[in-house]
């Protein structure tokens, strides 16, 4: 029975992650065919994140009110419509609209599943099933590299999005008709009362200790892994397009491994009273080292730079482990809204990070080869790194500040 619930949601998250990272591979095609610059590419790709973020607060309410099966199956139809718009687009505004609709459509693919698993999986095994769900997204990241590069050569980037539209419809039907009906009784509270309960979350000191570090870490992870990793490998490392796709594949494998290992690791450490939040924060801190090494990786050998990017991807998934741990700190009926409240800020910052990096890169003139300047990438990477260091400092200093000002404050 659990597989009957898991597989349709996992397929949705597989496609969600694939759509999130696909532009890292097809960026050269979009740039050449539609005459985009770095700023255009960053804005268009990051539109996915701002549409995703704008959906999160109402999404939490809808998931808690109508259930994940109904909500996600409807939203996947918007994903299909967005893919069709992207397929048809001949101008930049239609690309923006299509990308925004895709982000809106896949906005429930993680949160709906996490909400559903609460009804079907014992509480102590939630980190494991959530990790397996995230690993399905890692497989989507893998599919968004060399397989997409191969398909782009066969049917073009437009043909790829036509395939994605069809897959979105199939997944929508699977979620609606295959997943059993359980826990779909509407709550007694009105929608307005449910929305006001977000205040209980956003007034929590514990939430605000964890949130900034998670937000900045995931924003940097999404900005680099989902878009700028591909152009960086081309312009800074000097790799040819087929080798760029292969390297992105290695990075995606590391993402998959991070999700899968994170799920098993948190399940095992739970027995030793170590929370998923602790594991996630350690992973995010470890991610700072490969992030910093990107500043000097242009002088590395291919094996060294691959190892740096794979380490970045492996530890960057640590932010996802925060979600189940954070939601367990609040009443069960707020679980959907806790996760979507955090997610709304993560994806808003991911939108800003991906776009701002493009704007920064655009400040430097193009290389003679036509690629973006190395200095532009370095400046963008430094900005993201500094933001994370400030968030780490807040994570460790906030309990000290609270204890000084209010001895009875909520413990972190």
C-alpha positions in Angstrom: 0.0 0.0 0.0 2.8 2.4 0.8 4.3 1.9 -2.7 0.9 2.8 -4.1 1.2 6.1 -2.3 4.9 6.6 -2.8 5.4 5.9 -6.6 3.0 8.5 -8.0 4.3 11.2 -5.7 7.9 10.2 -6.4 7.3 10.4 -10.2 6.0 13.9 -9.7 9.1 14.9 -7.8 11.3 13.3 -10.4 9.8 15.5 -13.1 9.8 18.5 -10.8 13.6 18.3 -10.2 14.2 17.5 -13.9 12.4 20.7 -14.9 14.3 22.6 -12.2 17.7 21.8 -13.6 17.1 21.3 -17.3 18.1 24.8 -18.3 21.7 24.1 -17.2 22.0 21.8 -20.2 19.9 23.5 -22.8 21.1 27.0 -21.9 23.4 27.3 -25.0 20.4 26.4 -27.3 18.2 29.0 -25.6 20.9 31.7 -25.8 21.7 31.1 -29.4 18.1 30.6 -30.7 16.4 33.4 -28.7 19.4 35.8 -28.4 19.4 35.8 -24.5 22.2 37.4 -22.4 23.3 36.3 -18.9 20.8 38.5 -17.2 17.9 37.2 -19.4 19.0 33.6 -18.8 19.2 34.1 -15.0 15.8 35.9 -14.8 14.0 33.4 -17.1 15.4 30.4 -15.2 14.8 31.9 -11.8 11.2 32.7 -12.6 10.5 29.1 -11.8 11.6 29.8 -8.2 9.5 33.0 -7.7 6.4 31.3 -9.0 7.1 28.3 -6.8 7.7 30.6 -3.8 4.5 32.6 -4.3 2.5 29.4 -4.2 3.8 28.1 -0.9 1.7 29.9 1.7 -1.7 29.2 0.1 -0.4 25.7 -0.8 0.1 24.9 2.9 -3.4 25.9 3.6 -4.8 23.9 0.6 -2.8 20.8 1.6 -4.1 20.9 5.1 -7.6 21.6 4.0 -8.2 19.5 0.8 -5.4 16.9 1.0 -2.3 16.3 -1.2 -4.0 14.0 -3.8 -6.5 16.6 -5.1 -4.1 19.6 -4.9 -1.1 18.0 -6.6 -3.0 16.3 -9.4 -4.6 19.7 -10.3 -1.3 21.5 -10.2 0.4 19.0 -12.5 -2.0 20.0 -15.2 -0.6 23.6 -14.9 2.9 22.0 -15.3 1.7 20.5 -18.6 0.4 23.9 -19.7 3.7 25.6 -18.8 5.7 23.0 -20.7 3.5 23.6 -23.8 4.0 27.4 -23.6 7.8 26.8 -23.3 7.5 24.6 -26.4 5.7 27.2 -28.4 7.6 30.3 -27.2 9.3 32.4 -29.9 10.0 35.4 -27.6 11.3 36.1 -24.2 8.0 37.0 -22.5 6.4 33.7 -23.4 9.5 31.9 -22.1 9.0 33.7 -18.8 5.4 32.9 -18.6 6.0 29.2 -19.5 8.7 28.9 -16.9 6.6 30.6 -14.3 3.7 28.2 -15.0 6.0 25.2 -14.6 7.2 26.5 -11.3 3.6 27.0 -10.1 2.6 23.6 -11.4 5.4 21.6 -9.6 5.2 23.7 -6.4 3.4 20.9 -4.5 5.6 17.9 -5.6 7.6 17.8 -2.3 5.2 19.3 0.2 2.2 17.2 -1.0 4.2 14.0 -0.6 5.5 14.9 2.8 1.9 15.7 3.9 0.6 12.4 2.5 3.3 10.3 4.1 2.3 11.5 7.5 -1.0 9.7 7.0 0.5 6.4 5.7 4.0 6.0 7.3 4.9 5.6 11.0 6.3 8.8 12.5 9.7 7.2 13.3 10.1 6.1 9.6 9.2 9.5 8.1 12.9 10.6 7.6 13.6 7.4 5.7 10.5 7.7 3.3 11.1 11.4 2.9 14.7 10.6 2.0 13.6 8.1 -0.6 11.2 10.7 -2.0 14.0 13.2 -2.3 16.2 10.6 -4.0 13.5 10.4 -6.7 14.3 14.1 -7.3 18.0 13.2 -7.4 17.1 10.8 -10.3 15.4 13.6 -12.0 18.5 15.7 -11.6 20.5 12.9 -13.3 17.9 12.6 -16.1 18.2 16.4 -16.6 21.9 16.1 -17.7 23.3 13.6 -20.3 19.9 12.1 -21.2 18.5 15.6 -21.9 21.6 16.4 -23.9 21.1 13.3 -26.0 17.4 14.0 -26.5 18.1 17.6 -27.4 20.3 16.4 -30.2 17.5 14.0 -31.4 14.3 16.1 -31.0 15.5 19.5 -30.0 14.9 21.4 -26.8 11.3 22.2 -27.9 10.6 18.5 -28.4 11.8 17.8 -24.9 9.3 20.1 -23.4 6.5 18.5 -25.5 7.5 15.2 -23.8 7.5 16.9 -20.4 4.0 18.1 -21.0 2.8 14.6 -21.7 4.5 13.2 -18.7 2.9 15.9 -16.5 -0.6 14.8 -17.6 0.2 11.1 -17.0 1.5 11.9 -13.5 -1.6 14.0 -12.7 -3.9 11.1 -13.5 -1.8 8.6 -11.5 -1.8 10.8 -8.4 -5.6 11.4 -8.6 -6.7 7.8 -9.5 -4.1 5.5 -8.0 -3.4 7.1 -4.5 -6.0 5.9 -2.0 -8.4 8.4 -0.3 -7.4 8.8 3.3 -7.5 11.8 5.6 -9.4 14.0 3.1 -12.0 15.3 5.6 -12.0 19.1 5.5 -10.9 20.6 8.8 -13.4 22.3 11.2 -11.5 25.7 11.0 -12.3 28.2 8.2 -9.8 29.0 5.6 -9.2 32.4 7.2 -8.6 30.8 10.6 -6.2 28.4 9.1 -4.3 31.2 7.3 -4.0 33.1 10.6 -2.4 30.1 12.2 0.7 30.9 10.1 1.3 33.5 12.8 2.0 30.7 15.3 4.8 29.6 13.0 6.3 32.9 12.1 6.4 34.1 15.7 8.5 31.1 16.8 12.0 31.9 17.8 13.0 28.3 17.0 11.7 28.8 13.4 13.8 32.0 13.0 16.9 30.3 14.3 16.8 27.6 11.7 15.2 29.4 8.7 18.0 31.9 7.7 20.7 29.3 7.4 18.4 26.9 5.5 17.2 29.7 3.2 20.7 31.0 2.2 22.2 27.5 1.9 19.4 26.3 -0.4 19.3 29.5 -2.4 23.0 29.1 -3.2 22.6 25.4 -3.9 19.7 26.0 -6.4 21.4 29.0 -8.0 24.5 27.2 -8.8 23.5 23.5 -9.3 20.2 24.2 -11.2 21.7 26.8 -13.7 25.1 28.3 -13.4 27.0 25.0 -12.9 26.7 24.3 -16.7 27.9 27.7 -17.9 30.7 27.7 -15.3 32.0 24.3 -16.5 32.0 25.7 -20.1 33.4 29.2 -19.4 35.6 28.7 -16.3 36.7 25.1 -16.7 36.8 25.3 -20.5 34.9 22.0 -21.0 33.3 21.1 -24.3 29.5 20.7 -24.4 29.4 16.9 -24.2 31.9 16.9 -21.3 29.8 19.6 -19.6 26.7 17.3 -19.8 28.7 14.3 -18.5 30.0 16.4 -15.5 26.5 17.7 -14.8 25.5 14.0 -14.7 28.2 13.3 -12.0 26.9 16.3 -10.0 23.4 15.0 -10.3 24.5 11.5 -9.1 26.0 13.3 -6.0 22.6 15.0 -5.4 20.9 11.6 -5.6 23.4 10.1 -3.2 22.9 13.0 -0.8 19.2 12.6 -0.7 19.4 8.8 -0.3 22.2 8.7 2.2 20.6 11.6 4.1 17.3 9.6 4.5 19.1 6.5 5.8 21.4 8.5 8.0 18.7 10.5 9.7 16.7 7.3 10.2 19.7 5.6 11.9 20.7 8.7 13.9 17.1 9.1 15.2 17.7 6.0 17.3 20.5 7.9 19.0 18.4 11.0 19.7 20.1 13.1 16.9 17.5 15.1 15.0 17.3 15.6 11.3 17.9 19.3 11.8 21.2 18.6 13.4 22.2 16.4 10.5 21.0 18.9 8.0 22.9 21.8 9.6 26.1 19.8 9.6 25.7 19.0 5.9 25.0 22.7 5.1 28.2 23.8 6.9 30.3 21.1 5.2 28.9 22.5 1.9 30.7 25.8 2.5 34.1 24.2 1.8 33.5 23.1 -1.8 31.6 26.3 -2.4 34.7 28.3 -1.4 36.9 26.0 -3.5 35.0 27.0 -6.6 36.8 30.3 -6.4 40.1 28.6 -7.3 38.9 25.5 -9.1 39.7 26.9 -12.6 43.3 25.7 -12.0 42.2 22.2 -10.9 42.4 19.1 -13.0 39.2 17.6 -14.3 39.1 15.0 -11.5 39.6 17.7 -8.9 37.0 20.1 -10.2 34.5 17.2 -10.6 35.2 16.2 -6.9 34.6 19.8 -5.8 31.2 20.1 -7.6 30.1 16.6 -6.5 31.0 17.5 -2.9 29.0 20.7 -3.2 26.0 18.8 -4.5 26.3 16.0 -1.9 26.4 18.3 1.1 24.0 20.9 -0.4 21.2 18.5 0.0 21.5 18.8 3.7 19.0 21.7 3.7 16.2 19.3 2.8 16.7 17.3 6.1 15.6 20.4 8.0 12.0 20.2 6.8 10.8 17.0 8.6 12.6 18.0 11.7 11.2 21.5 11.8 7.6 20.4 11.2 7.9 18.0 14.2 8.5 21.0 16.4 4.9 22.2 15.8 1.5 20.6 16.1 0.7 17.9 13.5 -2.2 19.9 11.9 0.3 22.7 11.1 2.8 20.3 9.3 1.9 21.4 5.8 2.1 25.1 6.6 5.4 24.8 8.5 7.1 23.3 5.5 5.5 25.6 2.9 6.2 28.7 5.1 9.9 27.8 5.1 9.8 26.8 1.4 8.2 30.1 0.4 11.3 32.0 1.7 13.8 29.4 0.3 12.4 29.7 -3.2 12.1 33.5 -3.0 15.7 33.7 -2.1 16.6 31.1 -4.8 14.9 33.3 -7.4 16.9 36.4 -6.2 20.2 34.4 -6.0 19.9 32.9 -9.5 18.9 36.2 -11.1 21.4 38.4 -9.2 24.3 36.0 -10.1 23.3 36.5 -13.8 23.2 40.3 -13.3 26.7 40.2 -11.7 28.1 38.1 -14.5 26.7 40.5 -17.0 28.9 43.3 -15.4 32.0 41.9 -17.0 32.6 41.9 -20.8 32.5 38.5 -22.6 35.6 36.5 -23.2 37.1 36.3 -26.7 35.6 32.8 -27.0 32.1 34.3 -26.4 31.7 32.9 -22.9 31.1 34.8 -19.7 34.0 36.3 -17.7 35.6 34.2 -15.0 35.6 37.3 -12.7 31.8 37.5 -13.0 31.4 33.9 -11.8 33.8 34.5 -8.9 32.0 37.6 -7.8 28.6 35.8 -7.8 30.1 32.9 -5.9 31.6 35.2 -3.2 28.3 37.0 -2.7 26.5 33.6 -2.1 29.2 32.4 0.2 29.2 35.6 2.3 25.4 35.4 2.7 25.7 31.8 4.0 28.5 32.7 6.5 26.3 35.4 7.9 23.4 32.9 8.3 25.7 30.4 10.0 26.8 33.1 12.5 23.1 33.9 13.2 22.4 30.1 13.7 25.0 29.9 16.5 24.6 33.4 18.0 20.8 33.7 18.1 20.4 31.4 21.2 23.0 33.5 23.0 21.2 36.7 22.1 17.8 35.3 23.2 19.2 34.0 26.5 20.6 37.4 27.3 17.4 39.3 26.5 14.8 36.7 27.8 15.7 33.9 30.1 12.3 32.3 29.5 12.6 32.4 25.7 11.9 29.3 23.7 15.0 27.0 23.5 16.7 26.4 20.2 
